[in-house]
Amino acid sequence: MERLLREYYRYIIVGLFITALDFSMLTFQVEFLNVYYLFAAGISFSIAAIVQYYLSANWIFIQSIAPKNLRSFLIFFTISVVGLIFLECLMFFFVDILEIYYLTAKVFATGLIFSFNFLAKRFLLFK
């Protein structure tokens, strides 16, 4: 249980960094490059997922038995894609249906998928 809590705390720290990276890339693309918010959300989320994999494998889940290879990266990225699908659906719902500002919607969506991502990555990959 102690290991799980330590990993979760580290996941929170990395999550805050990844969230800042994701939000800044999203904002830059939408505000300065005029990229459609759903497309920009997908790009920023994907880049953040790659950085998160590296940090997960080398700092969060360091006692994991999961190999650090292409296969484990693909599993990690697949889990992230499921999170991305949730994110895109939530973003569309919040922005286009409820008419919430896209960055506020991103906060809500990120909060909803945060624990899903941790649990899926922890128990499906970094056992």
C-alpha angles and dihedrals in degrees: 000000000000091000091050092051092047090050092048092051090049089047089055092051092048089042091057091050093045091047091053090048092047094047094046092050091046093049093046092051095047100038102036106023097034093230115165107263097238092050091045090049090055094049096046092044092051094050091046090050091056091051090045092053091056092048092044094052095043105035116008103044098024094144092054121126090215111115118241098233141109093281094055090045090053091050090048091048092048090055087048091051090056087052089048091053089052089047094051092048092048092045091051092048094047097041105033101029104030093028094227118161109267096241092049088048089051090055092053094044093047091051092052096051099038098089093039090057093047095048095044094048094042098049102031100041116007098047 
